[in-house]
Amino acid sequence: MNAFRLQFRFIAPLFLVIALTAYLTVPLVDQFSLRWTVRDLNSRAELVANTISENVIDSIISFDHVRLEALFNRLIANERMLGVGLCDHEGNLRERTSGFPDDITCPIADQVVAQSSPTLKLPRGSVHIAVEPLSRPPLNLGELVLVHDLSFAEKRGEDTRRYLILFFVILGAVIALITVITAHLSLRGWVTGVRELLRGGNPLKAFENPTSELQPLAHELRALLREMEDERRARENPPDLWTPDKLRDLLHADLRGDEVLVVSNREPYIHEKTPDGIVVKRPASGLVTAVEPVMRACSGTWIAHGSGSGDKESVDEHDIVRVPPERPAYSLKRVWLTREEEEGYYFGFANEGLWPLCHIAHVRPVFRVSDWEYYKAVNQRFADKVVASARTDDPVILVQDYHFALLPQLIRERLPRATIITFWHIPWPNPESFGICPWRKEILRGMLGSSILGFHTRYHCKNFIETVDRFLETRIEHEHSVITLDGQETLVKSYPISINWPEPAEEAAWPSIAACRKELRARFDLPEDRMIAIGVDRFDYTKGILERANAVERLLEKHPELIGKFTLIQVAAPSRSELDEYRYFQERLARREAEINERFGGPDYWPFILLAQHQDSETVHRYYRGADVCVVTSLHDGMNLVSKEFIASRNDEQGVLILSQFAGAAGELPEALIVNPYHVEETADALYRALTMPEAEQRDRMRTLRATVRERNVYRWAGFMLLDAARIRRRERIEARLLTHTENR
């Protein structure tokens, strides 16, 4: 309706001017046409009279009535000649043809001539009268009266008026169409320029040819956006580190207290039933480690699957519990799933399908229609919970990981003004690999419901954009990494995830390195001088644990002097044991452990210790501090926070990190010993180098690694995403105000 009013404001004055022009022009054209016709008839009558006057005079003088009648009849053969008459010198109508009007007599002809009006309106219609004198000196024989029918002129005038009116109507329509199209193109070009400017494009290019009316607004927009960009750069490159307080300030300043919701499969706190009552556990999860500090900072709502045995007894009537238990800071809303739903959605499609599909770990993905149906149903269930939990129509929603590929679009359909940030915590494969998935288009469309789609590395972003380009019809702006599908823009960007860097007071409370070294060796009955490498992973075939064991075997083959002096302790928390691939992998690794220990071990020596049980975060932290080397040999990983946790734990600036080149963290931590885990020889050599590295070199490497992780902590990860979300929200609000202002004009 506003757009129609805007167009009407353009068209109505235009048609008014055209109508007024037509109203004034048509009568003038009528008069001009009549004068032109009369002038033509006068010339014609004069020509006719000059041609026949001698014959008429001869007939009058000779009293040849027959000849005169024949002459007059030849004249009226012309269809425009109505009649011919002859007035004598006394004013009597002496001769006339059959068509000569009865209303015309010689005095009337005299009156017409006297009035200088060659036209006369008669009951039968308008006529033109031409009077030519007949004389041969010294005789005055009278006057020849020629009467022309003017109906043809009236018809010509009607046609002229009709054509003129039609011409003005067409002219008005064409001008109106051109005006509206020009206005739309100008508006669209201007809005495009505004969007380009809001995205950080070239302001001069965006407003190359602004109209004089838009110049002041363009100037104000430039000033506003420069100020916003300055603020953004100041936050992205702060003199101080990102902290919970800084993140909280960002939320309050840039998002102005906007509602924040997080959606994930895994919950940050699990309530379990025990003989002593319900206890609260915090699961060992990189996702929880990264996102939980954000929720503490913004006091939002976290929606997750309630999987603990005591979860239902711990929530209120709305399935909500406040967490953390010791100091509640945000709400945890649980979603209940049946055993069949969990098997189909989580173990089936997510972990037998998407997980191996995205991790290039040489395990074939399995796709079943039944699993896909459960996956869709659970995503819809979570979408319902999100919409029901939202108190506003434009919340900020953080969707976490591959369990909810369909969720962004499902939320977008019901909350179109929401700012949806989806973070994909695992790698994204190349288009050829992703093409294996039977429902690839549905998954891509679901993910493109996001306002922002985040990955760990630029390489994963590139893979995703190429995948979309391969399988969907979209508009991709490679310069800005923006994909537009059905009018919805999605920013694809890398946000390297990280950890919560410990506060000085927290570090002060840690046990000493010496105490942790002693405790670790006592825990596994190892002598105090034993060199220890630590591996901490979920029991997963993508983590390269088997390749790690092979590297230990090769190390001892090449350096037998290390037998009895070196042990690798592998902490592997059981995961997804319901799946065949995971059970087979666990059995295979257990056999490999036995083979290595049998070959190189003895009664009191085990070179490879597999600890296949859950360890709490405090225990793992002590292991990090007590080990000499941390080994991360992922075959394909999104980021891998173990590497960063190890670095954060080593405030003594000692210890060596061996890191797979296929982990996302390798791009941020080049001071680690980067290896190809498939290359057993290279990994074994890196182990030897780490075990024999001088303390000075360890210190130089660890100092740089710690500075990197300290600066690029989890609050920076969250802050960058929220800064981009705030920028998008500001841009959308400015665009909405501009469009509303334009439509209301």
Number of C-alpha atoms within 10 A of each C-alpha: 8 13 14 11 13 16 20 14 12 15 18 12 11 16 18 12 12 15 16 10 12 18 12 10 14 18 13 12 15 18 12 13 17 18 12 13 17 21 13 11 21 19 13 13 22 14 12 14 20 13 11 14 18 14 13 23 18 14 17 17 10 10 11 12 13 10 16 19 17 11 16 22 17 9 19 20 11 11 10 16 19 22 23 25 23 28 23 17 16 11 15 13 18 13 17 20 17 13 14 20 17 9 9 17 18 20 13 12 20 14 12 19 15 10 9 9 13 19 19 17 10 12 7 10 11 16 21 23 27 26 23 18 16 22 15 11 7 6 10 14 20 21 23 22 26 26 27 26 19 24 15 13 18 16 11 16 20 13 12 16 18 13 13 16 17 12 13 17 16 12 14 19 15 12 15 19 14 12 16 17 13 12 15 13 12 15 14 12 16 20 17 15 22 23 17 17 22 26 14 13 15 13 18 12 11 20 22 11 13 17 12 9 8 13 13 12 13 21 13 12 17 18 12 13 18 15 12 15 15 12 13 18 11 11 20 14 12 11 8 9 16 24 20 20 11 17 23 20 16 20 22 13 12 19 20 11 14 17 20 22 22 24 25 21 21 18 24 22 22 20 21 18 15 10 6 6 9 16 12 16 13 15 18 17 14 16 21 16 18 20 24 19 18 22 22 19 20 22 18 20 25 28 26 21 19 23 20 17 14 18 22 19 13 17 17 11 7 9 18 19 22 18 18 17 10 7 9 12 17 19 20 25 24 23 19 17 15 8 9 12 19 20 19 23 27 21 19 24 26 26 20 24 22 21 24 18 24 20 21 19 17 11 14 14 19 18 18 13 12 13 24 19 15 20 25 16 15 24 21 17 16 24 23 15 18 23 17 9 15 18 10 13 14 17 20 25 26 24 25 22 19 23 23 26 27 24 29 28 22 21 25 21 12 13 19 15 17 22 25 31 26 29 23 23 20 21 27 27 20 18 17 11 14 19 16 15 15 13 13 16 15 14 17 18 18 19 27 29 29 29 28 24 26 25 27 27 22 16 15 23 21 19 18 22 19 15 22 20 15 13 14 14 11 14 15 18 12 11 7 14 14 20 21 16 16 11 9 14 17 21 21 25 22 21 20 24 28 30 24 23 24 13 9 8 8 9 14 10 8 15 11 16 20 11 13 20 23 17 17 22 19 12 9 11 11 21 14 12 11 16 21 23 27 22 27 23 23 20 24 21 23 21 25 23 28 21 20 25 23 21 23 26 22 18 23 19 14 14 12 12 10 17 17 19 16 22 20 22 23 21 22 21 16 17 17 16 15 10 14 11 15 17 17 13 17 21 11 12 19 15 11 18 20 15 14 19 17 14 11 17 16 12 7 9 19 25 25 24 20 19 15 17 13 15 16 12 13 9 11 20 18 21 27 27 28 26 27 19 23 27 28 28 29 28 22 23 26 23 26 27 23 21 25 23 18 26 29 24 21 20 16 12 20 23 26 30 29 23 28 28 21 23 24 27 25 20 13 15 20 14 18 22 20 22 23 16 27 17 12 20 18 17 28 25 18 22 25 17 14 22 18 10 13 11 13 11 13 18 16 13 21 24 18 17 21 21 12 15 21 21 17 20 23 26 28 27 21 20 24 19 22 22 19 17 22 22 19 18 20 16 18 15 12 16 17 12 12 15 15 13 11 13 15 13 12
